[in-house]
Amino acid sequence: MKKEEKVDFDLSTLTLHELIEVYNNITDFIKYLDESAIVEEEVSDDE
């Protein structure tokens, strides 16, 4: 069994510039996910 690896993610150690960069990266990633989302279409029996 593979041992679970954990990452220490303490935002308090980052500078303001680094926090802004992390925020921008996260928002860019969320925009990417929204834009590349697969939309499921309903199939009607009439077609």
Secondary structure, 3 states (H helix, E strand, C coil): CCCCCCCCCCHHHCCHHHHHHHHHHHHHHHHHHHHCCCCCCCCCCCC
